[in-house]
Amino acid sequence: MKIVIDTSSLLSLVRYYLPFDQKNKLFDFIKAKIEAREIIVIDKVYDEAKFLAKGIVIEKFEYLRDKTIHQKTTNILPKKKFLIN
């Protein structure tokens, strides 16, 4: 299963969950899922995260700076065949 994560979820992870992640288990899990492309970060989410809360999400998840991780918004839209009955 693949999911698309939003900026609010990333911010909640950083603010409320990661401070209690003493052994980096949650951090490593999220990183592995993003790198395996099971959690998708679209380019617009990344752009918003850079400016949200002084960039705390990008500061904590430094690997998100790698452009190869981002999916372009236009690439995740359904094909025209899907929209036509």
C-alpha positions as CSV (number, residue, x, y, z in Angstrom):
1,M,0.0,0.0,0.0
2,K,1.2,3.5,-0.8
3,I,0.1,6.6,1.0
4,V,0.7,10.3,0.5
5,I,1.6,12.2,3.6
6,D,0.6,15.8,4.1
7,T,2.5,18.7,5.7
8,S,0.4,18.7,8.9
9,S,1.2,15.0,9.5
10,L,4.9,15.6,9.1
11,L,4.7,18.6,11.4
12,S,2.8,16.5,14.1
13,L,5.5,13.8,13.8
14,V,8.2,16.3,14.5
15,R,6.5,18.3,17.3
16,Y,4.6,15.6,19.2
17,Y,6.1,12.2,18.5
18,L,9.8,12.4,17.7
19,P,10.7,14.1,21.0
20,F,9.8,10.9,22.8
21,D,11.5,8.7,20.2
22,Q,14.6,8.1,22.3
23,K,16.0,5.2,20.2
24,N,15.0,6.7,16.8
25,K,12.7,3.8,16.1
26,L,9.9,5.9,14.7
27,F,12.3,8.2,12.8
28,D,14.0,5.2,11.2
29,F,10.6,3.6,10.3
30,I,9.4,6.8,8.6
31,K,12.6,7.2,6.8
32,A,12.6,3.6,5.5
33,K,9.0,3.9,4.3
34,I,9.8,7.2,2.5
35,E,12.9,5.7,0.9
36,A,11.0,2.6,-0.1
37,R,8.3,4.9,-1.6
38,E,5.6,3.4,0.5
39,I,5.1,6.9,2.0
40,I,5.0,9.5,-0.8
41,V,6.1,13.1,-0.3
42,I,4.8,15.2,-3.1
43,D,6.7,18.3,-4.2
44,K,4.1,20.7,-3.0
45,V,4.2,19.2,0.5
46,Y,8.0,19.7,0.6
47,D,7.7,23.3,-0.6
48,E,5.2,24.0,2.2
49,A,7.2,22.2,4.8
50,K,10.2,24.5,4.1
51,F,8.3,27.5,5.3
52,L,6.1,26.0,7.9
53,A,7.2,26.5,11.6
54,K,10.6,27.9,10.4
55,G,11.3,24.7,8.5
56,I,11.4,22.4,11.5
57,V,10.2,19.5,9.4
58,I,13.0,19.8,6.9
59,E,15.5,20.4,9.7
60,K,14.5,17.2,11.4
61,F,14.0,15.1,8.3
62,E,17.1,16.3,6.4
63,Y,16.9,13.5,3.9
64,L,13.8,15.1,2.4
65,R,16.1,17.7,0.8
66,D,17.0,14.9,-1.7
67,K,14.9,15.8,-4.8
68,T,14.7,12.2,-5.9
69,I,12.5,11.4,-3.0
70,H,9.8,13.9,-4.0
71,Q,7.0,12.9,-6.4
72,K,5.7,15.6,-8.8
73,T,2.1,16.4,-8.2
74,T,1.3,16.0,-11.8
75,N,2.7,12.4,-11.7
76,I,0.2,11.2,-9.1
77,L,-2.9,12.4,-10.8
78,P,-5.1,9.7,-12.3
79,K,-4.9,9.0,-16.0
80,K,-7.7,10.4,-18.3
81,K,-9.0,6.9,-18.7
82,F,-9.7,6.7,-15.0
83,L,-11.9,9.8,-15.1
84,I,-14.0,8.8,-18.1
85,N,-16.7,6.2,-17.5
